[in-house]
């Protein structure tokens, strides 16, 4: 097994993936949302040993420095894993969390491209239906309709929206903070803008489109692509089954 395949095995496991979720987020509040209260209690304390009647830390190195050092060693293999296995990671709940935190940590262009390419490929596969050899075996559904897949796309877009909004607010307040480029959202828009109606034809896909409407630099263009189909979204929002995504999309573009 290669280092990347071993990392993938860990990333796809509900418990093992928490190693990456502990290391990747820079913010404790974000990090701790992935852990239950018992785990938080353990992780929140500095490991110590009893020595000469006193509790002595097991490491003299600052935890943040240790975290950065570990990530620097893991980064190349983590990026390679995300590039080579984007679709598999998106369709796994623990894997998708790791993918999102890799994007949040570094916004790597190669991971963005691989993730968006997987989104496009899944739309093509869903549209084509049967395999090239004519077999009737069902192909995987579009990642926009996948229970874990649509959530990770939505969360990555909302991360862009939040960071862009914060950067714009800082700029308007006179701060010299770095501007945030909504790299993932922009790449997704460029590759999928002509297929928005396909994406939003499912309730889960409609949630993704709703999130994309919240990215300030893209909102106007996204809404202009979606508004001509408002009658269809209204019809779907009144249908049977899950309709909350359509309702949210209608509210956003109205």
Secondary structure, DSSP 8 states (H G I E B T S, - for coil): --HHHHHHHHHTSTTTTHHHHHHS-SSHHHHHTTS-HHHHHHHTS--EEEETTEEEES--S-HHHHHHHHHHHHHHHHHHHHHHTHHHHHTSHHHHHHHHHHHHHH--HHHHHHHHHHHHHHHHHHHH-S-TT---------GGGSTTHHHHHHHHHHHHHHHHHHHHHHHHTT--------HHHHHHHHHHGGGHHHHTTSHHHHHHHHHHTTSTTTHHHHHHHHHTTHHHHHHHHTSSS--HHHHHHHHHH-
